[in-house]
């Protein structure tokens, strides 16, 4: 098993040795790799976990995740059931 460093997820440099196996459609991963201009599925997974970690931290602060066009119009809220399970931290 290869060891990878995930500095983008963690606030400090920590060696990560957990291996996660998931079944994902090949075409889906290949499309993401192409869009992210990478050849490694591991990089896609690290970026996905980084984004999820950030979203969880935002939810803990009682914040919601929104996207909008660059001019601030056409606002969409992320609907992700897992984030609804995150309990906000009390102030």
Secondary structure, 3 states (H helix, E strand, C coil): CCCEECCCCCCCCCEECCCCCCCCCHHHHHHHHHHCCCCCHHHHHHHHHHHHHHHHHHHHCCCCCEECCCCCCCCEECCCHHHHCCCCCCC
